[in-house]
Each structure stands twice: as structure tokens, then as C-alpha cells.
Amino acid sequence: MKLWIAQFAFFVVTLMLWRGSVYSATSSQVPINIAIVGKTKNDSFYQQSYKGCLRFARDYPNVNCIYDGADDYQDVRTQVLIVKELLRKGIDGLLISTTDSQFLVEGALKQAAKKAIPVITFDSDLLPEHKAYRLTYVGTNNFDFGMALGEEAKRFKSGEKQFICLQSGHQTTPNLNQRIAGVRHALSGQSEKRLSGENGWVEHYRCPLYTLGRRSDALDQLVTMMKYPDPPVFVAVAGFAQFNPDYINRMSQFKSQIARQQRVIISADTENSQLKALQRGLSVTNIGQKPFEMGRLGTELLHQFITRHIKPAQSHYYLDYHYCNKGNVETCTTNH
């Protein structure tokens, strides 16, 4: 009897190991197509996220990373069309940075849900009322990030009344609006209204400025503000103007004034083009994120769900951020 039990146990263990090896072989051979869609395609930030996906795929050769996004600026319609086309062609998972939550959900993510395609947001999350259409969010806590930008602005308050100008992208983009709210909260203790004198901070009458992610418009807006005799502290909640290849050339006229803190430019993100400008004294502070890790971790979480049906343990995976200035520009971050 004992011999029979031992033989049966050996048979069960052998069967389980065989099934596991078959599953492993199968799961490692079937192609898994994961799409990474940023707000814009020609943006080194989102290209780093794509590289994060590629880094994960080095250990899982059956994972294919597909990169796409609106060509030149934050176009909500183009983002939806791209996602719909990816769904038509066939993808197994979607990692996306939200430009307009309502438009994206109605135009594409409801279709993804019907097809049982898992979605993870990165960089810019869906609005709270739409979170049923994604598994989790990977990226910066954008309100806290805005608070950090606001705290940095405090260092440059030069009088009892200090004007400030906020520059953003699209008016409906969740992460950028959260950053604006964070800046306002850091400076005034409230996040719902424009700054109108609380703690001495006043938003310039022309601001916030919205660029839609158009680099030419963003740089034009910045140059215009810097040409004022007494310009406001300028805070960009994303890279925008500093992603423009003409930034260094056009901003060089203000270099001496920036050095004397007569012109103050604080910007989100620390892409290579921004670090070059910072090194040349054409920005005061840049606060950067981790786009590469957003792409790598987001892909890992999608892969776990697709292959093993493991749902992310958290509703948000927040990554930290870092500060770059002229003094530490060579060591403050690593871009991929």
C-alpha cells in the first residue's frame, strides 16, 4: 500500500512538472504584443518609456514592443485613432499616457475592454471616474510633483507680491492639471483657483499658457514672457519649450539675466536637451521623472497579467523624482 501511494505521488509530481514545462515553453513562444502610446511620438520622454519596454523584452524574447503616438502635438483625436488601429491590428496589452480621459475612454478604451485587452496608464492617469478601464497607473504622483515645482518657485520670490506664470499642454490632460493644482497648493494652500495674492503670489493675467505640446508655440510663449520688463517666475509643468531644438539659441539673450535671477525658469523633466540648456545657464531648476522605469515596470505588470492572470497589487505605482541644477547637472540623472 505504501509503495502504491509513493508511486502515485511520484506520478502526480511528474505530471505537474510536465504541465509546468509545457506551459513555460508555450508562454515563452507565443508572441505578446504590447503597445506603448505616449501623448506625442517625437518626444524623448516617451521614447525612454519605449526603451523601458525593450529592456524588459530582452529577458522575454516573445514580447514585442510597439511604439506610437500623435506625431507633433497632444492631439486627443489622433491618440484615440491610434489606439483603435492598434486594437484592430491586434495587441495583447496597452501602456498609455492619457491626453484626454473622457475622449480616450469613450473613443477607444471601452472597445479595449470589450476585447479583454488589459490597459495600464503611465505618466498621465485616467480621471477617477474612468479608472475601471485600466489595471493600474505607473508613474509620478503628479500632484506631489506640482507641489515640488511650487516649493522650488518659493526660493525665487523677490517681493511682497510675486507674479508667476504656469505653462501647460492640453487643458484636459489629467497629469498636467494635477501638477498645476500642486503648484497652487504649495504657494497658497488651495488648489482650485488661480493665485490671486495668497501668500503674495499672483498668477500673471495671461497665464496659464497652453501649448498643446507644440514646441514652437511653447518657446514663443516663453520668449514673450521673458521679454517683459519685470517678468513673472516661469514654471513649465512639462518640458514643452525646452524640447524645442531652438531653445538654446533663442534663450541665450537672457543668459546674464537668468544668472542674476532676474529671469527665473523652472521646468519639469530632465531630458538630454534640457540638461544641455541647464548646463549653459538657460534654466534655473529642472525636476525630472523616470520615464524609462515607467515603461519597464508597466510592461512587466502587463506581462504578468497576460501570462499568469496576476493583477497588479496596487492601484498606483508611484515613482520618485529628482532635482537638477547647474551645479549637479552631470550627475543628477541618467537618461536612456
N, C-alpha and C positions, 0 to 999 in steps of 0.2 A: 504493500500500500504506500509506504513511504517512498519507494522507488518510483511508483507511478506518479505521485504528487511532484516529485523532483523533476521527472521527465516533462510533465505538463507545464510546470513553472518555467523550465528551460525553453519549451516551445513558445510560450506566451512572450517571454522576454525577446526571443529571437524574432518573433513576428513584429513586435513593437519596434525593434531596431530596424528591421527591413522596411517597415512603413515609413519610419522617420527618414531613412536614407532615400527612399523613393520620393518623399515629399521634398526633401532638401534638394535633390537633383532636379526635380520638376520646377521648384520655385526659383532655382538659380538659372534655369534655361529659358523660361517663358519671359519674353520682353516685357518690361514695365516702363511705360512712357509717362514721364512726369513733366508737366509744363510749368515754367516759371514765367509769370506775366507781371511786369512792372507797370508803373504809370506811364513811363516812356521807355523806349527801347534804346535810344542813343545816350544812355545815362550810365556812367561808370559805376554808380551806386548799385543799380540793378544788375549790371554786368558782373559785379562782385558776387551778388547772390546766385547768379547762374554758375559762377565758378565754384561756389559752395556746393551746389548740386553735383557738379562734375567731380568734386573731391569725394563726395560720398559714393558716387558711381565707380570710383577706382576700386573699391572693395566689393562692389556688386556689379559685375560686368553686364548683367542683363538689364540694368537701369539705364534708360535713355533720357537725357535732359533736353527739353525743348524750350528755347528761349524766344519770347516775343513781347510785344508791347506797342503802344502808339508810337509812330516814328519820331515826331519832333516836339510834341507838347502833350499836356494832360487832357486828352480828348475822351470824354466819357463814352461817347458813341462808338469810337474806334475800339476801346477796350472791350466793350460788350461784343462787338462783331468778331474780334479776335478770339474771344473765349468760345463763342458759338461755333466758329470754324474749327477750333481745336476739338470741341466735342463731336463735331460731325466727322472729323478725320479719325478720331478715336484716341483718347488718352485714358490713363488709369488713375491719375491724380492731378490736382491743380494747386499750385502755390501762387498766390496772387496778392498784389498790393492794391488796395481799394482806392479808386478815384472818386466815385460817387456810389454810396452804399445802396440807395434805393434803386437807382438805374441798373446797377450791376446785378442785384438780386432778381428784379423783375425781368431783365433782359437776358440773363444767362444762368445764374446760379440755381434758379428753380428748375431749369432744364437739366443742369448737372445733377440735382437731387433726384429727379425722375430716372436718370440713367445710373444712379447709385455711384456717381463719381465723387470721391472724397475731396474736400476743399480745405486748405489751410491758408489763412491770411498771414502776410508778413509785412512789416513796415507800417502799413495802414490797415487797421481792422475794419470790419463791418460795424455799423451802428448797433447798439444793444438790442434793438427790436429785430435785427436780422441775424443774430448770432446762431440761430438754428441751422443756418446754411453753411456753417463752417465747423470743423472739428475743434480747432484751437487757433490761437494767434501767437506768432513768434516775432519778437522784435522789441523795440524800445517802449517803455512806458511813456507815452507821448506827453501826457500832462506833466509828469515829473521832468521830462526833458525841457518842456517850455519853462517850468519853474527854474531850471538850471540856467537857461538863457536869460531869464529875468534877473536872477541873482547876479549874473555876470554884468548885466547892464547897470546895476546899482553902483558898481565901482566907478562909473563914469558920470555920475550925477554932479553937475557943476554949479548948481544954484538952487535956490528955494523952489523954483519952478523949472522942471526939465522936460523938454519935448522929446518924444520918441516916435519912431516910425516903424511899423511892423510890415514885413513883406512876406506874402504867402503865394500859394499856387492857384488852385481852383477853390472857389468859395464853398463847395460842398464836400471837400476832401476831409474825411474824419480825423486823420492823424494831424494834419496841419491846423485844423480848428482846435484840437486838443492842445496843441503847442501854444497857440495864441492865448487860449484860456489860461494855460500855465504861466505864461509871461505876465499877464494881467494880474493873476493871483499873487505872484511873487512881489509885484510892485505895489499892489493896492489892497490885497486881502480879499478881493472879489474877482470873479472870472466871467461874469455875464455881460458886462457893459464896457464900452470904450473908456479908457482912462481920461478922467476929466478934472484932475487936480488932487486925487487921493495921494497922500504922502509926497505931494509935489510933482507927480508925474501926469503929463498931459499928452494924449495922442495927437500928432500933427493932423490938421484938418483934411489932408489929402490921403491919409492912411487909415486902415491897412491898404497896401498896394497888392493887387492880384495880378500874377504873371501868366497863369495857366501853364506854367512851366516853360514858357517861351524865353529862351535865354537872351535874345536880342531885346525884348521888352524889359526883362528884368534888369539888364545892365543899363538901359536907357533910364529907367526909373531911379536906379541908384545914383547915376551921374547927376541927374536932375536935382535930387535931394542934396547931394554933396556940394552943389554949386550955390546953394542958399548961403547968405552971409553968416547966418548962425544956424547951421543945420541941426536936425534932431539926431539923437542917438539912433543908429540904424540897426535893426535886428531882423535878419532873414531867418525864417523858421525852416528853411531848407536851402540847398546850395544855390539854385537859381542863377544869379548874376555871375557867381564865381565859377560856374561851369562853362561860361562863355569864353572861347579862346582869345577874345579881345580884351578880357578883363584887365590883365596886367598893363597892356598898352594904354588903355583908356583911363585907368585909375592912377597911373604914375603921376599925373598932375597934382594929386592930393597927398603924395607921399610925405612931404615935410609936415603937412598939417595933421596927418594921421600920427606921425611920430610925436607931435606936441599935444596929442589928444584933442585937437580942435575938430577933428573928424573921427567919429567912432563907428566902426563897422564890426558887428558881431554876427557870426553866421553859424547855422547848423552845418554839420557834415565836415569831413576831413579827407576828401578825395585828393588825389595827387595834384590836380590843377589848383586846388585850394591851398594845399600846403606850399606850393611854389609861390603863390601870392602872399601868403603869410610870411614866408621866409624873406620876401622882398619888402616887408613892411607895409603891405597894402591891405591888411586886415588886422584887427586887434586880437580877437579871440575866435577860435573855431571849436565847437563842441561836436565830437564825432560819435558815430554809431558803429555797429558791427554787421554790415550787410552780408559779408561772406558767411558768417555763422548763422544768420537768418536763413540763408539758402541751404546750408549744410544740415542744420537741425530740422528745418521744415521738411526737407526731403527724407531724412531719417524717420521722422514721425509718420509721414505718408507711407513710407515703405513698410513700417511695422503694421500699419492698419491694413494695407493692401495684401500683404503676405500672411499675416498672422491674426488679423482682425483685432489687434490691440489698439484700443482707443487711447489718445493722449491722456495722461493722468491729470493735467492741468488745463484750465480754460485759457490761460495766458502763460507764455514762456517769455518772461521779460529778460532782456539782455542789458548789460551796463553800457555806459558811455564814457568818453574821455575828453580831456581838455587839451587843446593845442594852442601855443602862442609862439612868438618869435624865438623865445629862449629854449623851448623844448621841441621845436618843430621836427627835428631829425629823429627823435626817439619816442614821440607821444603815441604813435600808432604804426600799424603795419597794414598796408594795402595789398591786395592780391591781384 
